[in-house]
Amino acid sequence: MPINEVLTDENIEEQAWRALEKSILYYQGRPIGTVAAYDDSVEALNYDQCFVRDFVSSALIFLIKGRTDIVRNFLEETLKLQPKERELDAYKPGRGLIPASFKVVVENGEEHLEADFGEHAIARVTPVDSCLWWIILLRAYVVATKDYSIAYQPDFQNGIRLIIEICLANRFDMYPTLLVPDGACMIDRRMGIYGHPLELQVLFYSALRAAREMLVCKAHQDCKGNQDVVAAIDNRLPLLCSHIRQHYWIDINRLNAIYRFRSEEYGKGAVNLFNIYVDSLPYYELDKWLPRKGGYLAGNVGPSQLDTRFFALGNLMAIISDLATEDQSQAIMNLIEERWDDLVGDMPMKICFPALESEEYRIVTGCDPKNIPWSYHNAGSWPVLMWMFAAAAVKTNRTGLARRTIEIAKARLSEDEWPEYYDGKKGRLIGKQARKYQTWTIAGFLLAKELMDNPNYLPLVSFDELPPEAISRACEFEVGSVEPYIPR
Ligand code: GLC
């Protein structure tokens, strides 16, 4: 930006668009994605690649602006990267997965794509969220273009099916949620989120809903029909929904119930189903922190485990996807409003709250210097979350809150050159190792603004209620009631 240019809303937006255009990745002459960051001042590592989860923010703003070609190219090319055969080598990605990221490489003068399924990534983390985001984005493309034909193509039907198969495969545990390793989503470093982390459960739910809309049931000419997989989705969706609504929910009433839980209950009559020991929870802090009319979905639920940290992506996407009930959604927004300083502060918004500190930080993160308390994934502030907050605000009719976040962010983001994340309890420090010109920061800001100006774009990512009969069928969750899906 020229030195004396005054920062008006228009030129902040113009600047953001210029930076977004610059991040576009071309493959064989066609735009196919955006790089994670365009920052010459630090070593690129893998930030010069197109990350699937990061591209979703860019893709949505491109769809809104009618630039559907880049999104279509991305969906087609990433589908080609999906392994289609069962793999015997345990070090190779499983059938159905979508990579975390990819880049264009040139060999003998020819371009081709090189995918990373975690085999190159720091700590070799598994990107479970990529395949879920891929389905969610495909459905957004279909909603934006009103054209189902891409999803109905046999290769796309097969791609969706393979993703659902890997998610619904037979496994060891009997919860309707997905059991995953640590660092399998946006938080892609060890942060104590192995097990059944909220973020992945919510994306799983959205992906199942999206797949349900797009999978062709009846067999026809080029497609075998998907009755079996659709039946498996219909079985899982209501169970997953009621499991999350019931067992992840925390508000003052629920905290009271948990506070007086008995433990070591055996058999069918158990109330404390997961044998949560109340002393493992920061109940006195929560007693003070929970507003009377606020609540949120916990970070993780498992055997003797209730992670009471607030995770923004999971909670916001739960509102957007209709996984949270109407009352729960309002309560989450109340919590954010009442605990604004903690969750929004001077840069929207905290990826999670509170930070892991002292011994807990050392043990849980493995002394990760990037995730020191109040930095990066450990309660840092991530502007990309602004668009999800804006969408959740539209869905709950609380747009005033989202407008406030845009006001807070706009001047700083462009002045600070669109950092990846911020540090500190209030988010006033540019992230210690943050990249500048981080694409999802730029796209997240543009998208949040766009959703405020045009709330009717919400259906790109949102869902309506699951039919009530589906929920009541699954109201009483019983371990073991999830029917395994047996692939063909
Ligand atoms: C970091 C983030 C991850 C993101 C990637 C590219 O690894 O933790 O969520 O996808 O950077 O921006």
Boltz pocket constraint, residues with backbone or C-beta under 6 A from the ligand:
constraints:
  - pocket:
      binder: B
      contacts: [[A, 36], [A, 47], [A, 51], [A, 53], [A, 54], [A, 185], [A, 186], [A, 187], [A, 188], [A, 189]]
      max_distance: 6.0
